[in-house]
Amino acid sequence: MRIDDSFSSSNDLRGLGQVDRTQDSQAQQKIRQQSSRTTEDSVSLSALGSQVAQAISDDSPEEIAAVDAAQEVFNAGNFSAPSSEVAESLITESLIDTQVEQQLDQQSSAPASPL
C-alpha cells in the first residue's frame, strides 16, 4: 500500500469541499498503476501533519509559567483549593465524560452510510 499526501500549506483551501471528477479519476488511475508496480508498503506525508502536531503540543510561555507557579505553591505546602470548586469540577467532568460516551455509543451503533 502506498499513501501520498502532497498537500502543502501553499495550496488553496477554498476548493477543498468541491470534487473535481477528472482529477479524482486521474488520481485513482495513478494509484492503481503504482499499486500494480510495487508490492512494498510505504507512506509519504507532507510536513503539514508534523506542523499541526507541533502547534498542538507546544505549551505557551504563559502556560508554563502558571504550571511552574502552581508547582512551587504545592511543593511549599501552601496549595489549597476550595472543596466546593473541586466537587463542581469533578461533577462537570463526569457529566462531560458521560455525554461523550453516549455520543460515541450512538455513532458506533448507527448503521454506516454508503459513500
C-alpha positions as CSV (number, residue, x, y, z in Angstrom):
1,M,0.0,0.0,0.0
2,R,1.3,3.5,-0.8
3,I,-0.2,6.7,0.6
4,D,0.9,10.0,-0.8
5,D,0.0,13.3,0.9
6,S,1.0,16.0,-1.4
7,F,-0.9,18.7,0.4
8,S,1.1,21.7,1.4
9,S,0.2,24.9,3.2
10,S,0.6,26.8,0.0
11,N,-2.4,25.0,-1.6
12,D,-5.6,27.0,-1.9
13,L,-8.0,25.7,0.8
14,R,-11.1,27.3,-0.7
15,G,-11.9,24.4,-3.0
16,L,-11.5,21.5,-0.5
17,G,-15.3,20.9,-0.4
18,Q,-15.6,20.7,-4.2
19,V,-14.9,17.5,-6.1
20,D,-13.2,17.5,-9.4
21,R,-14.2,14.2,-11.0
22,T,-11.5,14.4,-13.7
23,Q,-8.7,14.8,-11.1
24,D,-10.4,12.1,-8.9
25,S,-10.4,9.6,-11.7
26,Q,-6.8,10.5,-12.7
27,A,-5.7,10.1,-9.1
28,Q,-7.4,6.7,-9.0
29,Q,-5.7,5.6,-12.2
30,K,-2.3,6.7,-10.8
31,I,-2.9,4.8,-7.6
32,R,-3.9,1.6,-9.5
33,Q,-0.8,1.9,-11.7
34,Q,1.5,2.4,-8.7
35,S,0.0,-0.4,-6.7
36,S,0.4,-2.8,-9.6
37,R,4.1,-2.0,-9.9
38,T,5.1,-2.3,-6.3
39,T,4.5,-4.8,-3.6
40,E,6.1,-3.0,-0.7
41,D,4.2,-0.7,1.7
42,S,5.2,2.9,2.0
43,V,3.8,6.2,3.3
44,S,4.8,9.6,2.3
45,L,3.4,12.6,4.2
46,S,3.9,16.3,3.9
47,A,5.2,18.5,6.6
48,L,1.7,19.8,7.4
49,G,0.9,17.0,9.8
50,S,4.0,17.5,11.8
51,Q,3.5,21.2,11.8
52,V,-0.1,20.7,13.2
53,A,1.2,18.3,15.8
54,Q,3.9,20.7,16.8
55,A,1.4,23.6,17.2
56,I,-0.9,21.5,19.3
57,S,1.8,20.1,21.6
58,D,3.7,23.4,22.2
59,D,2.9,25.0,25.5
60,S,2.8,28.7,25.6
61,P,5.1,30.6,27.9
62,E,2.1,31.7,30.0
63,E,1.0,28.1,30.5
64,I,4.5,27.0,31.5
65,A,4.8,29.9,34.0
66,A,1.3,29.1,35.5
67,V,2.2,25.4,36.0
68,D,5.6,26.3,37.5
69,A,4.0,28.8,39.9
70,A,1.3,26.2,40.9
71,Q,4.0,23.6,41.4
72,E,6.0,25.9,43.7
73,V,2.9,26.6,45.8
74,F,2.1,22.9,46.0
75,N,5.7,21.9,46.9
76,A,5.8,24.6,49.6
77,G,2.7,23.1,51.2
78,N,0.6,26.2,50.6
79,F,-1.8,24.9,48.0
80,S,-5.4,24.9,48.9
81,A,-8.5,24.5,46.7
82,P,-12.0,25.2,47.9
83,S,-13.8,21.9,48.3
84,S,-16.9,23.3,46.5
85,E,-14.9,24.1,43.4
86,V,-13.2,20.7,43.4
87,A,-16.6,19.0,43.7
88,E,-18.1,21.1,41.0
89,S,-15.1,20.3,38.7
90,L,-15.4,16.6,39.3
91,I,-19.2,16.6,38.6
92,T,-18.8,18.7,35.5
93,E,-16.0,16.4,34.1
94,S,-18.1,13.4,34.9
95,L,-21.1,14.8,33.1
96,I,-18.9,15.7,30.1
97,D,-17.4,12.2,30.0
98,T,-20.9,10.6,30.2
99,Q,-22.1,12.8,27.3
100,V,-19.1,11.9,25.2
101,E,-19.5,8.2,25.9
102,Q,-23.2,8.4,24.9
103,Q,-22.3,10.2,21.6
104,L,-19.7,7.6,20.8
105,D,-22.1,4.8,21.6
106,Q,-24.7,6.4,19.3
107,Q,-22.2,6.8,16.5
108,S,-20.9,3.2,16.8
109,S,-24.4,1.7,16.8
110,A,-25.6,3.8,13.9
111,P,-25.5,2.0,10.5
112,A,-22.7,3.0,8.3
113,S,-23.7,5.3,5.5
114,P,-22.7,4.4,2.0
115,L,-20.1,6.7,0.3
